[in-house]
């Protein structure tokens, strides 16, 4: 076990002037994820960016869901008129059973209501808000951002993720051009605009590099690799050579936070890796994911109480990553991320 004081000391000396706080799926620790209400609360709590994950409908509309399979985040199973649409599909090599956005028109999806994805950990959200909020379109999210920017006088950023790009392209529902077009209609065209487009895949980011001047972020996981690059691992992509290759088409990386501060078999934090420094050497921003407050997600030394749903000492984890020099981070409790940020 390594003492937390040692972990906090083992950091790079250079820190960004102001790391950004990205509201992961909105303030999704307090409201059902990917709803206008979750995004609105995140903005009120001081998030710099809100993050909509995007999938496609049958009629080619971009909507915000973490996955195209929606049984875990909507009440679709309670709609008998859609019972026959339950099916099994292979998404990025994995068999998934449920209901899928690409089998619904936007009008049909608008009859559904969102529900809490983690009711065991977030019972208050489930009890108070399940069934109350609709599935928003990208255009509705962009309208909300514009309204809140005007109301607050603070230009709020948007950080969309393209989900399952290759899969949707094979369904003749490619997302890249519709996303770029929607952002352009909303006034987002330049590398100085508060937008990052992110993806776990590589080919779509390379294509976007030639479509738009908006900034791009390569997402990275602790395991596996890009669905569109069989034989390529995320581990190889975070070597100095791999990071240099990413810098040819993207402006940043979004690594899983365990790639920066790993954990041992008992869930305790180990010494940080050199990923933040290596990425900065390659000229890349670093925005790790995902920061949550429940014990279930925290390193063992920061947990409080015996229950997984109890909130632990998340502020110390935020401070550690800020001290390590990250340029921003994804949080489901943006008010806590903002409060812990260096002033």
C-alpha positions in Angstrom: 0.0 0.0 0.0 1.3 3.4 -0.9 0.5 6.4 1.4 -1.7 9.0 -0.2 0.8 11.7 0.7 3.4 10.0 -1.5 0.9 9.7 -4.3 0.1 13.4 -4.1 3.8 14.2 -4.0 4.6 12.1 -7.1 3.2 14.5 -9.6 4.5 16.5 -12.5 5.3 20.1 -11.6 3.5 21.8 -14.6 -0.2 22.3 -14.1 -2.7 23.8 -16.6 -3.9 27.3 -15.8 -7.5 26.2 -15.4 -8.5 22.5 -15.9 -11.9 22.2 -17.4 -14.7 20.4 -15.7 -16.7 18.2 -18.2 -20.1 17.1 -16.9 -20.2 13.4 -17.8 -23.6 12.8 -19.3 -24.7 15.9 -17.4 -24.9 16.0 -13.6 -25.6 12.3 -13.9 -24.9 11.6 -10.3 -28.0 13.6 -9.4 -30.3 13.3 -12.3 -31.0 10.5 -14.9 -28.1 10.7 -17.4 -28.4 12.4 -20.8 -31.5 14.4 -20.0 -31.9 18.2 -20.5 -32.4 18.4 -16.7 -29.1 16.7 -16.1 -27.3 19.0 -18.4 -29.1 22.1 -17.0 -28.1 21.1 -13.4 -24.5 20.6 -14.5 -24.4 24.1 -16.0 -25.8 25.5 -12.8 -23.1 23.7 -10.8 -20.4 25.4 -12.8 -19.4 22.8 -15.4 -17.4 24.2 -18.3 -18.6 21.6 -20.8 -21.6 19.2 -20.9 -21.1 15.8 -22.5 -23.8 14.2 -24.7 -23.2 10.6 -26.0 -24.8 10.4 -29.4 -26.5 7.6 -31.2 -28.8 7.5 -34.2 -32.5 6.9 -34.7 -34.1 5.0 -37.6 -34.8 8.2 -39.4 -31.4 9.7 -39.0 -31.7 11.9 -35.9 -28.9 12.3 -33.4 -30.1 11.7 -29.8 -28.4 11.5 -26.5 -28.0 8.0 -25.0 -25.0 6.3 -23.6 -25.7 3.3 -25.7 -28.0 2.5 -28.6 -29.5 -0.2 -26.4 -31.9 1.7 -24.2 -33.5 -0.8 -21.8 -31.3 0.4 -18.9 -31.9 4.1 -19.4 -35.5 4.3 -20.5 -38.9 2.8 -19.8 -39.1 1.1 -23.2 -39.7 -2.3 -21.6 -43.0 -1.0 -20.1 -44.4 -0.1 -23.6 -46.3 -3.1 -24.9 -46.4 -1.6 -28.4 -42.6 -2.0 -28.7 -42.3 -5.5 -27.2 -41.7 -7.1 -30.5 -38.7 -4.9 -31.2 -36.7 -6.6 -28.4 -33.9 -8.4 -30.2 -30.2 -9.4 -30.0 -27.6 -7.7 -32.1 -23.8 -7.8 -32.3 -22.4 -4.3 -31.4 -18.6 -3.9 -31.8 -18.2 -7.7 -31.5 -20.4 -8.1 -28.4 -23.9 -9.7 -28.4 -26.4 -7.4 -26.8 -30.1 -8.0 -26.2 -32.6 -5.3 -25.8 -34.2 -2.4 -27.7 -32.1 -0.3 -30.0 -32.4 3.4 -31.0 -31.8 2.6 -34.7 -35.1 0.6 -34.7 -37.1 3.6 -33.6 -38.1 6.8 -35.2 -37.5 10.0 -33.3 -41.3 10.4 -32.8 -41.4 6.9 -31.2 -38.4 7.6 -28.9 -40.2 10.8 -27.8 -42.9 8.6 -26.2 -40.3 7.1 -23.9 -39.0 8.5 -20.6 -35.6 8.3 -19.1 -34.8 6.4 -15.9 -31.8 6.2 -13.6 -29.1 3.8 -14.9 -27.7 3.0 -11.5 -30.7 2.8 -9.2 -28.8 0.6 -6.6 -26.3 3.4 -6.1 -28.5 6.4 -6.8 -31.9 5.5 -5.3 -32.8 9.1 -4.7 -32.5 10.0 -8.4 -34.5 6.9 -9.4 -37.2 7.6 -6.9 -37.6 11.3 -7.7 -37.0 11.5 -11.4 -37.7 8.1 -13.2 -40.3 8.5 -15.9 -40.3 12.3 -15.9 -37.8 13.3 -18.6 -37.6 12.8 -22.3 -34.7 11.7 -24.5 -33.2 14.9 -26.0 -32.0 15.4 -29.5 -28.7 17.0 -30.2 -30.5 20.1 -31.5 -32.4 20.4 -28.3 -29.1 20.2 -26.3 -27.5 22.8 -28.5 -30.5 25.1 -27.9 -30.1 24.6 -24.2 -26.4 25.5 -24.3 -27.2 28.6 -26.3 -29.9 29.7 -23.9 -27.8 29.0 -20.8 -24.8 30.8 -22.3 -27.0 33.8 -22.9 -28.6 33.7 -19.5 -25.3 33.2 -17.5 -22.9 35.2 -19.7 -20.5 32.3 -19.6 -19.9 30.4 -22.8 -20.7 26.8 -22.1 -18.9 24.2 -24.1 -20.2 20.9 -25.6 -18.2 17.7 -25.7 -20.1 15.1 -27.8 -19.1 11.5 -28.1 -19.8 9.5 -31.3 -20.9 6.1 -30.1 -20.3 2.9 -32.2 -19.4 4.9 -35.4 -18.5 1.9 -37.6 -21.6 0.0 -36.5 -23.9 2.8 -37.4 -22.2 3.4 -40.7 -22.9 -0.2 -41.6 -26.6 0.6 -40.9 -26.3 3.5 -43.3 -26.7 5.9 -40.4 -23.2 7.4 -40.4 -23.0 10.1 -37.7 -20.0 12.3 -38.5 -21.4 14.6 -41.2 -24.7 15.1 -39.4 -22.8 16.0 -36.2 -20.5 18.5 -37.9 -23.5 20.0 -39.8 -25.5 20.4 -36.5 -22.6 22.0 -34.8 -22.0 24.4 -37.7 -25.6 25.4 -37.7 -25.2 26.3 -34.0 -22.1 28.4 -34.8 -19.4 25.9 -33.9 -16.8 25.7 -36.7 -13.4 26.8 -35.4 -10.7 25.3 -33.2 -11.2 28.1 -30.8 -14.9 27.3 -30.3 -15.7 25.5 -27.0 -16.2 22.0 -28.6 -14.4 18.7 -28.4 -15.6 15.7 -30.5 -14.6 12.4 -28.9 -14.6 8.8 -29.9 -13.1 5.4 -28.9 -12.7 4.6 -32.6 -9.9 5.9 -34.8 -11.1 5.9 -38.3 -14.0 8.4 -37.7 -11.6 10.8 -35.9 -9.2 10.6 -38.8 -12.1 11.4 -41.2 -13.3 14.2 -39.0 -9.8 15.7 -39.1 -10.5 16.4 -42.7 -14.1 17.5 -42.2 -13.9 20.1 -39.5 -11.5 22.4 -37.6 -13.2 21.6 -34.3 -10.9 19.9 -31.8 -10.9 16.1 -31.6 -10.2 13.7 -28.6 -9.2 10.1 -28.8 -10.8 8.1 -26.0 -8.8 5.3 -24.4 -9.6 2.4 -22.1 -7.5 0.4 -19.7 -8.3 -2.7 -21.6 -9.0 -3.7 -25.2 -8.7 -1.4 -28.2 -10.6 0.5 -30.9 -13.5 -1.5 -32.4 -12.4 -0.4 -35.9 -8.8 -1.4 -35.4 -8.6 -5.1 -34.7 -5.2 -6.0 -33.3 -4.5 -2.5 -32.0 -4.6 -2.1 -28.2 -5.1 1.1 -26.2 -2.0 0.2 -24.3 0.0 0.5 -27.5 -1.7 3.8 -28.3 -0.4 5.4 -25.0 3.3 4.7 -25.8 5.3 7.7 -26.9 5.0 6.5 -30.5 1.3 5.8 -30.2 0.7 9.3 -28.7 2.6 10.9 -31.5 0.4 9.1 -34.0 -2.7 10.3 -32.2 -1.4 13.9 -32.3 -1.5 13.7 -36.1 -5.3 13.8 -36.1 -6.5 14.8 -32.6 -5.8 17.5 -30.1 -6.3 15.5 -27.0 -6.8 12.1 -25.3 -9.5 11.0 -22.9 -7.9 8.1 -21.0 -9.7 6.0 -18.4 -8.4 7.4 -15.1 -6.8 4.1 -14.1 -4.3 4.6 -17.0 -3.0 7.6 -15.0 -3.4 6.3 -11.4 -3.6 2.5 -11.4 -5.0 0.4 -8.6 -3.8 -2.8 -7.0 -5.8 -6.0 -6.5 -7.4 -4.5 -3.3 -8.5 -1.3 -5.1 -5.8 0.9 -3.5 -4.1 3.6 -5.6 -0.6 2.9 -6.9 2.0 5.4 -8.1 0.9 7.5 -11.1 2.1 6.5 -14.6 3.9 9.0 -16.9 0.9 9.2 -19.2 0.1 12.9 -18.5 3.6 14.0 -19.1 4.0 11.8 -22.2 0.8 13.1 -23.7 1.9 16.7 -23.1 5.2 16.0 -24.7 3.3 14.8 -27.8 1.3 18.1 -27.7 -1.9 16.5 -26.5 -4.4 17.6 -23.9 -5.4 15.1 -21.2 -9.0 14.7 -20.1 -9.4 11.5 -18.0 -12.7 9.8 -17.2 -14.8 9.2 -15.1 -14.9 10.7 -11.6 -17.8 9.7 -9.3 -18.3 10.2 -5.6 -19.7 6.8 -4.5 -17.5 4.4 -2.6 -18.1 1.8 -5.3 -16.0 3.9 -7.8 -13.4 5.4 -5.4 -10.0 3.9 -4.5 -10.1 1.9 -1.3 -8.2 4.5 0.7 -10.8 7.2 -0.1 -13.9 5.3 0.8 -16.1 6.3 3.8 -18.7 4.0 5.4 -19.5 0.4 4.6 -22.0 0.8 1.8 -21.1 1.0 -1.9 -23.6 3.9 -2.4 -22.1 6.0 0.4 -20.1 9.0 -0.8 -16.4 8.9 0.0 -13.6 11.4 -0.1 -13.8 12.3 -3.8 -12.3 15.7 -3.3 -8.9 14.2 -2.6 -9.0 12.2 -5.8 -9.9 15.4 -7.8 -7.0 17.3 -6.2 -4.6 14.5 -7.0 -5.5 14.5 -10.7 -5.4 18.3 -10.9 -2.0 18.2 -9.3 -0.8 15.6 -11.8 -1.4 18.2 -14.5 -4.5 17.0 -16.3 -6.1 19.6 -18.6 -9.6 18.7 -17.5 -11.7 15.8 -16.3 -15.1 14.1 -16.7 -17.2 14.2 -13.5 -20.8 13.0 -12.7 -20.8 15.4 -9.8 -19.5 18.6 -11.4 -20.1 20.8 -8.4 -17.6 18.7 -6.5 -15.1 18.8 -9.3 -15.4 22.6 -9.5 -15.0 23.0 -5.8 -11.8 20.9 -5.7 -10.2 22.7 -8.7 -7.2 24.9 -8.0 -8.2 28.6 -7.9 
